[in-house]
Structures are given as C-alpha cells and as structure tokens.
Amino acid sequence: SGGEEKTNFFTGIDYSKQQATLKLTDYSRLSIRVNLDHSIRKNIRIGVSTNLSFNRRHLVRVGNGPAGFFQAALNTPTYEPGFKEEGSYNKPVSFDNHQAMLDNWKGMSKSFHTTVSGYLKWNITKDLTFKSSYSYDRTDYAEDFYYNTFLIYGQPDGVEVNGKTVNDMSVADLQAVADVFKQIGAKASVQT
C-alpha cells in the first residue's frame, strides 16, 4: 500500500491450500486485490476496487449411487478382500471398489471469480454530499471428471464428463445517494 496527497493504492496477494478430510479432495485459492483512490479535485474523489480469485478443487463423489466413495466404503462387506487373486480389483457388490476409487479417481473443479467496484464522492457543499457506486461480479466455474475402466461409470471404455457454469452479474449496481449534514449548535447535528 502507499500513495501521496491525491492518490492512495493497496495491492494484496493471498495463496491458500488445504487438504480435506477425504484423501481425494483438496482446495487451493489464489486471490489478488487492487484498490485505487484518487482525488480529482479537492471536493471530488473516485476509487476502484478489483478482486480476482482463482480456485481449484479435487473432487470425489461421496454418496451418489454406486459410484460414491462412502457408498463403496460402507456397503462393501469387510470380510471381502480388496483384490482378486489375479490382482484385479474385487467388486463383490454393485458399488465401486473403494481402493479402485482411491487409485483411479480423477475429478476436479476450477473457478475464476472477478469483482470490480467503483465509486464517486462529491462534496458539493460542506453540508451536502453526493455518492455514486457501481459494481460488477462474474464467476466462471467448470467441473471435469474422468472415469476409467476400473470404475463403474467408466464402463466399458472410460468416460469423460465436463460441465461449465458462468454466473455473470454484470447488471450495473448503480447507486446514488445525497447526504445532507447540518450542525445544530455545539453538540447536536441532523443528517438526512
């Protein structure tokens, strides 16, 4: 952060990575923030704030039918071996073998989130102030899964599943407020 008489700025970068409780899941985020404020004139100030966030998660289906990790772990009898004698994954019930999921699961989501806001503050007189602001918000989100032939959803040849969502809040959140502040005596004031 820094600045001088007319202009102030702030920049920040944050990186976070977390391993989840489940072995196949994690989360990482890189965030960047930039703020800039500038006085055009003594009584007019403008500013902009920009936030960018890049998120990545490794995902696993936990309870979605026969391909869910918890379903596989909870519904496979404990007396059944994880592998057949020839070395392939044993699948004694209609759920995926939990070890096959641990060894072969590929699921990921990525997102990019942008928010930008700006403002204008105009002190028209010492008692009257005009404020206006604008904001923009957009999120791009995508999921990618690959089920190889060791998993139920990957039968018979392997399957890739992709999905993308865009949430674009580009509607102008334009606000304009006029504040009137009047001092009445030494200890009282009125603001409307």
N, CA, C and O of each residue as an XYZ file, in Angstrom:
768
protein
N       0.844     -1.182      0.000
C       0.000      0.000      0.000
C       0.884      1.238      0.000
O       2.062      1.189      0.353
N       0.291      2.326     -0.399
C       1.054      3.557     -0.447
C       0.229      4.671     -1.043
O      -0.992      4.564     -1.160
N       0.894      5.730     -1.416
C       0.196      6.842     -2.026
C       0.848      8.160     -1.695
O       1.941      8.238     -1.134
N       0.111      9.205     -2.078
C       0.548     10.561     -1.806
C      -0.697     11.397     -1.562
O      -1.764     10.849     -1.285
N      -0.582     12.683     -1.657
C      -1.688     13.565     -1.275
C      -2.971     13.291     -2.048
O      -4.047     13.296     -1.450
N      -2.898     13.051     -3.353
C      -4.095     12.873     -4.179
C      -4.462     11.408     -4.438
O      -5.627     11.107     -4.699
N      -3.500     10.505     -4.373
C      -3.746      9.120     -4.775
C      -3.264      8.150     -3.700
O      -2.166      8.291     -3.162
N      -4.111      7.156     -3.397
C      -3.757      6.076     -2.484
C      -4.007      4.753     -3.191
O      -4.928      4.636     -3.999
N      -3.185      3.757     -2.883
C      -3.405      2.455     -3.500
C      -3.078      1.343     -2.506
O      -2.353      1.541     -1.530
N      -3.635      0.174     -2.787
C      -3.378     -1.017     -1.994
C      -3.373     -2.218     -2.932
O      -4.247     -2.335     -3.791
N      -2.405     -3.103     -2.779
C      -2.390     -4.364     -3.514
C      -2.120     -5.484     -2.521
O      -1.376     -5.317     -1.555
N      -2.737     -6.619     -2.778
C      -2.540     -7.761     -1.900
C      -2.677     -9.060     -2.670
O      -3.486     -9.167     -3.592
N      -1.889    -10.036     -2.289
C      -1.941    -11.365     -2.891
C      -2.003    -12.378     -1.754
O      -1.274    -12.267     -0.769
N      -2.886    -13.372     -1.902
C      -3.049    -14.403     -0.894
C      -3.116    -15.765     -1.585
O      -3.809    -15.923     -2.590
N      -2.401    -16.736     -1.048
C      -2.472    -18.105     -1.567
C      -2.787    -19.037     -0.411
O      -2.192    -18.935      0.661
N      -3.724    -19.943     -0.636
C      -4.124    -20.889      0.390
C      -4.284    -22.266     -0.232
O      -4.808    -22.397     -1.339
N      -3.833    -23.292      0.480
C      -4.021    -24.674      0.020
C      -4.374    -25.520      1.231
O      -3.706    -25.461      2.263
N      -5.458    -26.325      1.089
C      -5.909    -27.156      2.192
C      -6.191    -28.562      1.704
O      -6.794    -28.754      0.648
N      -5.756    -29.534      2.470
C      -6.114    -30.930      2.218
C      -7.373    -31.204      3.026
O      -7.451    -30.843      4.201
N      -8.345    -31.830      2.411
C      -9.602    -32.118      3.085
C      -9.494    -33.402      3.903
O      -8.457    -34.066      3.913
N     -10.572    -33.730      4.579
C     -10.618    -34.949      5.376
C     -10.494    -36.191      4.497
O      -9.809    -37.148      4.859
N     -11.158    -36.172      3.341
C     -11.066    -37.290      2.406
C      -9.777    -37.199      1.609
O      -9.352    -36.112      1.217
N      -9.172    -38.327      1.378
C      -7.866    -38.378      0.702
C      -7.895    -37.762     -0.697
O      -6.914    -37.148     -1.118
N      -8.993    -37.916     -1.415
C      -9.042    -37.492     -2.816
C      -9.467    -36.038     -3.019
O      -9.608    -35.593     -4.158
N      -9.668    -35.310     -1.959
C     -10.157    -33.939     -2.105
C      -9.175    -32.946     -1.503
O      -8.526    -33.221     -0.494
N      -9.080    -31.783     -2.147
C      -8.292    -30.672     -1.625
C      -8.830    -29.384     -2.232
O      -9.714    -29.402     -3.088
N      -8.285    -28.279     -1.775
C      -8.755    -26.970     -2.225
C      -7.569    -26.013     -2.239
O      -6.777    -25.983     -1.297
N      -7.450    -25.230     -3.312
C      -6.423    -24.185     -3.343
C      -7.023    -22.918     -3.956
O      -7.897    -22.978     -4.821
N      -6.534    -21.784     -3.490
C      -7.049    -20.493     -3.968
C      -5.916    -19.482     -4.027
O      -5.085    -19.394     -3.124
N      -5.905    -18.722     -5.115
C      -5.012    -17.580     -5.273
C      -5.901    -16.357     -5.438
O      -6.734    -16.309     -6.343
N      -5.727    -15.369     -4.568
C      -6.532    -14.147     -4.619
C      -5.628    -12.944     -4.808
O      -4.548    -12.857     -4.223
N      -6.086    -12.027     -5.628
C      -5.363    -10.778     -5.883
C      -6.346     -9.626     -5.699
O      -7.467     -9.668     -6.205
N      -5.921     -8.615     -4.983
C      -6.782     -7.457     -4.742
C      -5.996     -6.184     -5.026
O      -4.836     -6.047     -4.638
N      -6.662     -5.251     -5.718
C      -6.062     -3.946     -6.011
C      -7.116     -2.874     -5.731
O      -8.224     -2.937     -6.262
N      -6.774     -1.902     -4.906
C      -7.634     -0.750     -4.621
C      -6.897      0.518     -5.024
O      -5.692      0.644     -4.809
N      -7.630      1.450     -5.608
C      -7.047      2.720     -6.018
C      -8.046      3.830     -5.738
O      -9.190      3.755     -6.186
N      -7.637      4.854     -5.011
C      -8.456      6.029     -4.717
C      -7.703      7.270     -5.177
O      -6.493      7.391     -4.982
N      -8.445      8.195     -5.795
C      -7.802      9.382     -6.329
C      -8.725     10.594     -6.169
O      -9.927     10.514     -6.421
N      -8.141     11.707     -5.749
C      -8.878     12.966     -5.654
C      -8.689     13.734     -6.961
O      -7.590     14.184     -7.283
N      -9.790     13.872     -7.707
C      -9.745     14.636     -8.957
C      -9.596     16.123     -8.641
O      -8.796     16.843     -9.238
N     -10.397     16.538     -7.684
C     -10.325     17.906     -7.170
C     -10.409     17.806     -5.652
O     -10.545     16.711     -5.106
N     -10.329     18.913     -4.989
C     -10.368     18.910     -3.530
C     -11.669     18.314     -2.998
O     -11.683     17.704     -1.929
N     -12.767     18.491     -3.745
C     -14.066     18.030     -3.264
C     -14.623     16.828     -4.045
O     -15.762     16.426     -3.807
N     -13.845     16.247     -4.971
C     -14.306     15.088     -5.753
C     -13.272     13.968     -5.647
O     -12.093     14.144     -5.954
N     -13.761     12.811     -5.202
C     -12.887     11.643     -5.036
C     -13.503     10.445     -5.762
O     -14.708     10.210     -5.677
N     -12.663      9.693     -6.474
C     -13.113      8.480     -7.159
C     -12.239      7.310     -6.693
O     -11.126      7.500     -6.202
N     -12.771      6.104     -6.859
C     -11.993      4.937     -6.464
C     -12.487      3.692     -7.175
O     -13.630      3.617     -7.626
N     -11.603      2.729     -7.260
C     -11.944      1.439     -7.865
C     -11.295      0.339     -7.030
O     -10.182      0.490     -6.524
N     -12.023     -0.776     -6.899
C     -11.516     -1.944     -6.190
C     -11.717     -3.157     -7.089
O     -12.814     -3.381     -7.599
N     -10.657     -3.941     -7.282
C     -10.711     -5.131     -8.129
C     -10.236     -6.329     -7.322
O      -9.177     -6.293     -6.695
N     -11.035     -7.389     -7.346
C     -10.690     -8.642     -6.670
C     -10.744     -9.780     -7.681
O     -11.749     -9.950     -8.372
N      -9.681    -10.551     -7.771
C      -9.621    -11.720     -8.643
C      -9.330    -12.930     -7.772
O      -8.489    -12.869     -6.875
N     -10.024    -14.030     -8.036
C      -9.820    -15.236     -7.253
C      -9.817    -16.447     -8.181
O     -10.753    -16.652     -8.955
N      -8.752    -17.248     -8.095
C      -8.626    -18.483     -8.863
C      -8.727    -19.640     -7.869
O      -7.928    -19.726     -6.937
N      -9.703    -20.529     -8.062
C      -9.928    -21.635     -7.140
C      -9.812    -22.964     -7.872
O     -10.229    -23.092     -9.023
N      -9.240    -23.948     -7.191
C      -9.133    -25.287     -7.763
C      -9.397    -26.308     -6.667
O      -8.853    -26.212     -5.567
N     -10.244    -27.293     -6.984
C     -10.563    -28.352     -6.024
C     -10.492    -29.705     -6.713
O     -10.985    -29.866     -7.829
N      -9.884    -30.668     -6.055
C     -10.024    -32.052     -6.472
C     -11.277    -32.570     -5.778
O     -11.439    -32.410     -4.568
N     -12.156    -33.188     -6.549
C     -13.459    -33.619     -6.044
C     -13.601    -35.123     -6.118
O     -12.981    -35.776     -6.958
N     -14.414    -35.667     -5.241
C     -14.805    -37.073     -5.329
C     -16.300    -37.140     -4.995
O     -16.774    -36.456     -4.087
N     -17.024    -37.961     -5.732
C     -18.428    -38.174     -5.394
C     -18.467    -38.974     -4.108
O     -17.798    -40.000     -3.983
N     -19.254    -38.502     -3.154
C     -19.250    -39.180     -1.866
C     -20.413    -40.156     -1.699
O     -20.213    -41.243     -1.156
N     -21.605    -39.810     -2.143
C     -22.733    -40.697     -1.902
C     -23.679    -40.847     -3.063
O     -24.831    -41.234     -2.869
N     -23.230    -40.552     -4.267
C     -24.105    -40.560     -5.437
C     -24.209    -41.956     -6.046
O     -23.497    -42.264     -7.002
N     -25.071    -42.790     -5.517
C     -25.323    -44.102     -6.103
C     -24.120    -45.015     -6.052
O     -23.310    -44.930     -5.129
N     -23.996    -45.894     -7.043
C     -22.952    -46.919     -6.996
C     -21.537    -46.370     -7.151
O     -20.576    -47.088     -6.876
N     -21.383    -45.125     -7.581
C     -20.048    -44.564     -7.799
C     -19.614    -43.646     -6.670
O     -18.612    -42.945     -6.810
N     -20.332    -43.626     -5.559
C     -19.970    -42.764     -4.441
C     -18.950    -43.411     -3.526
O     -19.009    -44.613     -3.266
N     -18.011    -42.605     -3.037
C     -16.918    -43.124     -2.214
C     -17.434    -43.711     -0.897
O     -17.024    -44.805     -0.509
N     -18.328    -42.995     -0.209
C     -18.868    -43.525      1.041
C     -19.706    -44.773      0.799
O     -19.663    -45.725      1.578
N     -20.478    -44.756     -0.307
C     -21.271    -45.945     -0.637
C     -20.361    -47.151     -0.795
O     -20.661    -48.233     -0.290
N     -19.254    -46.964     -1.494
C     -18.323    -48.073     -1.713
C     -17.712    -48.547     -0.399
O     -17.607    -49.751     -0.166
N     -17.310    -47.621      0.456
C     -16.657    -47.986      1.713
C     -17.638    -48.609      2.706
O     -17.280    -49.546      3.419
N     -18.862    -48.104      2.760
C     -19.816    -48.572      3.763
C     -20.576    -49.826      3.359
O     -20.991    -50.593      4.227
N     -20.768    -50.053      2.070
C     -21.612    -51.158      1.628
C     -20.844    -52.380      1.141
O     -21.455    -53.385      0.778
N     -19.552    -52.313      1.128
C     -18.754    -53.480      0.772
C     -18.478    -54.267      2.051
O     -17.948    -53.704      3.008
N     -18.822    -55.542      2.091
C     -18.578    -56.328      3.309
C     -17.098    -56.318      3.688
O     -16.227    -56.432      2.825
N     -16.826    -56.183      4.966
C     -15.440    -56.091      5.437
C     -14.678    -57.397      5.282
O     -13.447    -57.391      5.260
N     -15.381    -58.511      5.174
C     -14.693    -59.794      5.006
C     -14.273    -60.046      3.564
O     -13.545    -61.000      3.290
N     -14.726    -59.198      2.635
C     -14.337    -59.362      1.233
C     -12.962    -58.733      0.997
O     -12.706    -57.623      1.463
N     -12.086    -59.422      0.288
C     -10.772    -58.837      0.001
C     -10.890    -57.698     -1.019
O     -11.809    -57.684     -1.838
N      -9.969    -56.761     -0.963
C      -9.969    -55.632     -1.897
C      -9.553    -56.021     -3.312
O      -9.913    -55.356     -4.284
N      -8.793    -57.102     -3.412
C      -8.290    -57.537     -4.714
C      -8.601    -59.017     -4.929
O      -8.646    -59.794     -3.976
N      -8.811    -59.395     -6.172
C      -8.965    -60.801     -6.541
C      -7.580    -61.446     -6.543
O      -6.563    -60.757     -6.479
N      -7.555    -62.775     -6.618
C      -6.272    -63.495     -6.571
C      -5.334    -63.102     -7.705
O      -4.119    -63.061     -7.509
N      -5.886    -62.807     -8.910
C      -5.015    -62.458    -10.033
C      -4.550    -61.001     -9.971
O      -3.775    -60.568    -10.823
N      -5.018    -60.229     -8.963
C      -4.540    -58.868     -8.776
C      -5.496    -57.767     -9.193
O      -5.226    -56.597     -8.925
N      -6.620    -58.106     -9.850
C      -7.586    -57.065    -10.240
C      -8.435    -56.674     -9.033
O      -8.471    -57.393     -8.034
N      -9.113    -55.538     -9.129
C      -9.958    -55.057     -8.044
C     -11.160    -55.978     -7.867
O     -11.823    -56.338     -8.840
N     -11.434    -56.352     -6.640
C     -12.587    -57.177     -6.316
C     -13.810    -56.266     -6.175
O     -13.742    -55.247     -5.487
N     -14.918    -56.618     -6.814
C     -16.145    -55.828     -6.741
C     -17.300    -56.784     -6.410
O     -18.067    -57.152     -7.299
N     -17.431    -57.195     -5.115
C     -18.423    -58.203     -4.760
C     -19.850    -57.669     -4.700
O     -20.794    -58.458     -4.685
N     -20.028    -56.370     -4.666
C     -21.366    -55.762     -4.621
C     -21.486    -54.792     -5.783
O     -20.556    -54.659     -6.579
N     -22.619    -54.116     -5.887
C     -22.857    -53.242     -7.041
C     -22.254    -51.847     -6.882
O     -22.630    -50.925     -7.605
N     -21.330    -51.690     -5.948
C     -20.654    -50.404     -5.748
C     -19.216    -50.517     -6.225
O     -18.668    -51.614     -6.333
N     -18.607    -49.362     -6.512
C     -17.196    -49.358     -6.879
C     -16.352    -49.881     -5.723
O     -16.718    -49.722     -4.559
N     -15.250    -50.490     -6.038
C     -14.274    -50.896     -5.053
C     -13.611    -49.626     -4.524
O     -13.101    -48.820     -5.303
N     -13.616    -49.447     -3.206
C     -13.087    -48.187     -2.656
C     -11.599    -48.009     -2.961
O     -11.148    -46.877     -3.136
N     -10.829    -49.092     -3.028
C      -9.422    -48.965     -3.376
C      -9.250    -48.564     -4.844
O      -8.335    -47.815     -5.187
N     -10.138    -49.070     -5.707
C     -10.103    -48.665     -7.126
C     -10.373    -47.172     -7.245
O      -9.768    -46.493     -8.076
N     -11.291    -46.652     -6.405
C     -11.553    -45.212     -6.429
C     -10.341    -44.428     -5.945
O      -9.976    -43.415     -6.541
N      -9.719    -44.889     -4.871
C      -8.530    -44.189     -4.361
C      -7.404    -44.168     -5.390
O      -6.676    -43.181     -5.497
N      -7.263    -45.244     -6.138
C      -6.166    -45.351     -7.098
C      -6.442    -44.683     -8.445
O      -5.504    -44.285     -9.135
N      -7.714    -44.553     -8.830
C      -8.036    -44.167    -10.213
C      -8.944    -42.961    -10.358
O      -9.276    -42.595    -11.485
N      -9.359    -42.329     -9.278
C     -10.317    -41.232     -9.373
C      -9.661    -39.986     -9.927
O      -8.568    -39.608     -9.507
N     -10.341    -39.341    -10.884
C      -9.875    -38.058    -11.417
C     -11.082    -37.134    -11.527
O     -11.893    -37.260    -12.444
N     -11.188    -36.217    -10.592
C     -12.271    -35.238    -10.603
C     -11.754    -33.900    -10.121
O     -11.048    -33.835     -9.115
N     -12.098    -32.827    -10.828
C     -11.568    -31.508    -10.481
C     -12.561    -30.411    -10.866
O     -13.296    -30.526    -11.846
N     -12.560    -29.363    -10.078
C     -13.304    -28.156    -10.453
C     -12.345    -26.976    -10.430
O     -11.403    -26.925     -9.639
N     -12.614    -26.034    -11.321
C     -11.830    -24.795    -11.379
C     -12.813    -23.640    -11.469
O     -13.842    -23.737    -12.137
N     -12.490    -22.555    -10.795
C     -13.339    -21.373    -10.901
C     -12.482    -20.117    -10.915
O     -11.382    -20.075    -10.365
N     -13.021    -19.114    -11.555
C     -12.390    -17.796    -11.628
C     -13.462    -16.780    -11.263
O     -14.493    -16.692    -11.930
N     -13.222    -16.016    -10.210
C     -14.211    -15.058     -9.711
C     -13.627    -13.648     -9.793
O     -12.515    -13.392     -9.332
N     -14.393    -12.753    -10.383
C     -13.980    -11.363    -10.549
C     -15.026    -10.443     -9.943
O     -16.216    -10.589    -10.224
N     -14.603     -9.511     -9.127
C     -15.496     -8.438     -8.678
C     -14.761     -7.113     -8.881
O     -13.582     -6.978     -8.553
N     -15.472     -6.166     -9.418
C     -14.937     -4.820     -9.633
C     -15.986     -3.841     -9.135
O     -17.165     -3.960     -9.469
N     -15.566     -2.894     -8.352
C     -16.491     -1.850     -7.906
C     -15.784     -0.503     -7.973
O     -14.564     -0.402     -7.841
N     -16.585      0.508     -8.180
C     -16.048      1.866     -8.249
C     -16.989      2.835     -7.568
O     -18.168      2.538     -7.377
N     -16.476      3.976     -7.209
C     -17.322      4.973     -6.555
C     -16.891      6.386     -6.957
O     -15.777      6.622     -7.425
N     -17.808      7.287     -6.756
C     -17.579      8.718     -6.924
C     -18.176      9.399     -5.701
O     -19.329      9.147     -5.352
N     -17.410     10.251     -5.055
C     -17.902     11.022     -3.912
C     -17.635     12.492     -4.187
O     -16.497     12.906     -4.407
N     -18.717     13.275     -4.168
C     -18.633     14.704     -4.492
C     -19.188     15.496     -3.320
O     -20.380     15.419     -3.021
N     -18.333     16.249     -2.661
C     -18.767     17.140     -1.584
C     -19.182     18.461     -2.230
O     -18.354     19.337     -2.478
N     -20.475     18.580     -2.493
C     -20.997     19.749     -3.213
C     -20.842     21.008     -2.354
O     -20.349     22.037     -2.817
N     -21.268     20.903     -1.112
C     -21.033     21.958     -0.121
C     -20.581     21.263      1.151
O     -20.473     20.037      1.179
N     -20.314     22.028      2.206
C     -19.894     21.374      3.443
C     -21.034     20.596      4.081
O     -20.794     19.735      4.926
N     -22.275     20.886      3.688
C     -23.436     20.193      4.249
C     -24.065     19.177      3.294
O     -24.922     18.403      3.722
N     -23.670     19.151      2.013
C     -24.317     18.297      1.019
C     -23.273     17.468      0.277
O     -22.337     18.006     -0.314
N     -23.454     16.130      0.319
C     -22.537     15.204     -0.343
C     -23.317     14.278     -1.262
O     -24.380     13.773     -0.899
N     -22.777     14.060     -2.460
C     -23.359     13.127     -3.431
C     -22.410     11.936     -3.563
O     -21.203     12.116     -3.721
N     -22.970     10.693     -3.496
C     -22.161      9.488     -3.637
C     -22.809      8.595     -4.684
O     -24.032      8.463     -4.738
N     -21.982      7.991     -5.505
C     -22.462      7.050     -6.512
C     -21.494      5.879     -6.572
O     -20.286      6.063     -6.424
N     -22.025      4.659     -6.791
C     -21.150      3.496     -6.868
C     -21.649      2.537     -7.949
O     -22.812      2.567     -8.351
N     -20.738      1.698     -8.399
C     -21.028      0.714     -9.441
C     -20.283     -0.565     -9.085
O     -19.172     -0.513     -8.556
N     -20.896     -1.724     -9.376
C     -20.175     -2.972     -9.141
C     -20.487     -3.998    -10.223
O     -21.541     -3.964    -10.859
N     -19.541     -4.905    -10.410
C     -19.635     -5.968    -11.409
C     -19.126     -7.246    -10.763
O     -18.109     -7.227    -10.071
N     -19.822     -8.356    -10.980
C     -19.449     -9.627    -10.369
C     -19.609    -10.737    -11.403
O     -20.657    -10.847    -12.039
N     -18.572    -11.561    -11.574
C     -18.638    -12.671    -12.536
C     -17.899    -13.879    -11.961
O     -16.813    -13.752    -11.395
N     -18.514    -15.053    -12.121
C     -17.892    -16.307    -11.724
C     -17.957    -17.287    -12.884
O     -19.030    -17.523    -13.439
N     -16.828    -17.855    -13.252
C     -16.750    -18.944    -14.224
C     -16.382    -20.201    -13.442
O     -15.386    -20.221    -12.719
N     -17.195    -21.255    -13.592
C     -16.982    -22.491    -12.840
C     -17.039    -23.668    -13.793
O     -17.940    -23.743    -14.629
N     -16.095    -24.588    -13.682
C     -16.063    -25.769    -14.552
C     -15.689    -26.994    -13.731
O     -14.849    -26.929    -12.834
N     -16.331    -28.115    -14.058
C     -16.010    -29.401    -13.444
C     -15.604    -30.384    -14.525
O     -16.196    -30.404    -15.603
N     -14.601    -31.196    -14.244
C     -14.137    -32.229    -15.169
C     -13.933    -33.515    -14.380
O     -13.272    -33.526    -13.341
N     -14.512    -34.596    -14.889
C     -14.338    -35.922    -14.297
C     -13.920    -36.889    -15.395
O     -14.384    -36.800    -16.532
N     -13.046    -37.804    -15.040
C     -12.729    -38.899    -15.951
C     -12.871    -40.207    -15.182
O     -12.221    -40.420    -14.160
N     -13.734    -41.075    -15.696
C     -13.947    -42.389    -15.099
C     -13.259    -43.414    -15.986
O     -13.693    -43.643    -17.115
N     -12.182    -44.040    -15.488
C     -11.517    -45.049    -16.312
C     -12.245    -46.389    -16.160
O     -13.244    -46.471    -15.446
N     -11.762    -47.411    -16.808
C     -12.469    -48.692    -16.872
C     -12.481    -49.452    -15.551
O     -13.199    -50.445    -15.439
N     -11.722    -49.032    -14.554
C     -11.767    -49.674    -13.243
C     -12.966    -49.212    -12.420
O     -13.264    -49.803    -11.383
N     -13.662    -48.155    -12.872
C     -14.793    -47.587    -12.136
C     -16.100    -47.871    -12.881
O     -16.108    -47.997    -14.106
N     -17.203    -47.970    -12.134
C     -18.496    -48.319    -12.719
C     -18.893    -47.342    -13.821
O     -19.283    -47.770    -14.908
N     -18.801    -46.045    -13.564
C     -19.214    -45.063    -14.576
C     -18.300    -45.062    -15.796
O     -18.656    -44.489    -16.826
N     -17.132    -45.692    -15.704
C     -16.200    -45.731    -16.826
C     -16.353    -46.936    -17.729
O     -15.588    -47.097    -18.681
N     -17.324    -47.783    -17.449
C     -17.521    -48.995    -18.274
C     -18.211    -48.646    -19.577
O     -19.113    -47.809    -19.534
N     -17.888    -49.189    -20.698
C     -16.836    -50.178    -20.904
C     -15.509    -49.557    -21.335
O     -14.477    -50.221    -21.233
N     -15.493    -48.292    -21.821
C     -14.280    -47.740    -22.449
C     -13.695    -46.520    -21.752
O     -12.733    -45.942    -22.259
N     -14.230    -46.111    -20.626
C     -13.801    -44.872    -19.981
C     -14.664    -43.712    -20.456
O     -15.011    -43.634    -21.635
N     -15.007    -42.823    -19.553
C     -15.921    -41.721    -19.869
C     -15.373    -40.431    -19.275
O     -14.908    -40.406    -18.135
N     -15.434    -39.359    -20.061
C     -15.074    -38.030    -19.573
C     -16.341    -37.195    -19.491
O     -17.126    -37.152    -20.439
N     -16.540    -36.530    -18.353
C     -17.722    -35.703    -18.135
C     -17.246    -34.294    -17.808
O     -16.440    -34.103    -16.897
N     -17.745    -33.304    -18.552
C     -17.370    -31.902    -18.335
C     -18.627    -31.073    -18.126
O     -19.675    -31.365    -18.702
N     -18.521    -30.059    -17.318
C     -19.619    -29.124    -17.132
C     -19.066    -27.746    -16.862
O     -18.017    -27.609    -16.232
N     -19.760    -26.719    -17.331
C     -19.304    -25.349    -17.125
C     -20.493    -24.472    -16.798
O     -21.561    -24.600    -17.397
N     -20.299    -23.583    -15.842
C     -21.318    -22.628    -15.442
C     -20.690    -21.244    -15.414
O     -19.578    -21.067    -14.917
N     -21.402    -20.277    -15.946
C     -20.956    -18.887    -15.865
C     -22.059    -18.093    -15.180
O     -23.206    -18.088    -15.626
N     -21.700    -17.429    -14.098
C     -22.631    -16.566    -13.384
C     -22.130    -15.141    -13.573
O     -21.163    -14.722    -12.937
N     -22.791    -14.410    -14.446
C     -22.335    -13.069    -14.814
C     -23.308    -12.043    -14.259
O     -24.398    -11.854    -14.798
N     -22.916    -11.391    -13.193
C     -23.735    -10.357    -12.572
C     -23.273     -8.999    -13.082
O     -22.858     -8.136    -12.309
N     -23.352     -8.827    -14.387
C     -22.865     -7.587    -14.968
C     -23.924     -6.491    -14.945
O     -23.743     -5.432    -15.546
N     -25.016     -6.747    -14.256
C     -26.032     -5.711    -14.091
C     -25.403     -4.577    -13.300
O     -24.772     -4.800    -12.267
N     -25.575     -3.395    -13.780
C     -24.988     -2.241    -13.107
C     -25.689     -2.026    -11.772
O     -26.879     -1.713    -11.724
N     -24.948     -2.195    -10.708
C     -25.457     -1.910     -9.374
C     -25.117     -0.448     -9.107
O     -24.202     -0.128     -8.347
N     -25.873      0.419     -9.748
C     -25.581      1.848     -9.694
C     -26.401      2.472     -8.579
O     -27.629      2.392     -8.576
N     -25.723      3.081     -7.653
C     -26.393      3.722     -6.528
C     -25.986      5.184     -6.486
O     -24.839      5.540     -6.757
N     -26.947      6.015     -6.141
C     -26.673      7.443     -5.967
C     -27.361      7.896     -4.684
O     -28.562      7.692     -4.507
N     -26.604      8.500     -3.810
C     -27.125      8.937     -2.521
C     -26.660     10.368     -2.288
O     -25.504     10.718     -2.524
N     -27.591     11.174     -1.821
C     -27.239     12.537     -1.421
C     -27.415     12.627      0.083
O     -28.492     12.335      0.602
N     -26.372     13.027      0.783
C     -26.412     13.195      2.233
C     -26.401     14.677      2.565
O     -25.616     15.453      2.021
N     -27.289     15.045      3.471
C     -27.291     16.407      3.985
C     -26.934     16.317      5.467
O     -27.585     15.604      6.230
N     -25.905     17.040      5.858
C     -25.445     17.034      7.235
C     -25.438     18.473      7.715
O     -24.763     19.329      7.143
N     -26.187     18.728      8.761
C     -26.273     20.101      9.272
C     -25.989     20.101     10.764
O     -26.632     19.387     11.533
N     -25.026     20.904     11.161
C     -24.677     21.042     12.573
C     -25.627     22.033     13.211
O     -25.819     23.140     12.709
N     -26.224     21.623     14.330
C     -27.136     22.498     15.071
C     -26.525     22.687     16.451
O     -26.557     21.775     17.278
N     -25.996     23.808     16.691
C     -25.354     24.068     17.972
C     -24.039     23.330     18.089
O     -23.516     22.811     17.103
N     -23.504     23.285     19.303
C     -22.186     22.698     19.527
C     -22.232     21.182     19.644
O     -21.252     20.516     19.312
N     -23.361     20.611     20.114
C     -23.405     19.173     20.381
C     -24.443     18.416     19.566
O     -24.517     17.194     19.702
N     -25.228     19.043     18.749
C     -26.290     18.357     18.003
C     -26.116     18.529     16.502
O     -25.609     19.545     16.026
N     -26.553     17.504     15.769
C     -26.498     17.580     14.317
C     -27.650     16.793     13.734
O     -28.252     15.959     14.412
N     -27.962     17.062     12.451
C     -29.017     16.362     11.732
C     -28.431     15.852     10.442
O     -27.744     16.583      9.728
N     -28.703     14.588     10.138
C     -28.251     14.001      8.874
C     -29.442     13.361      8.193
O     -30.191     12.606      8.813
N     -29.621     13.671      6.890
C     -30.742     13.075      6.152
C     -30.223     12.420      4.890
O     -31.003     11.857      4.122
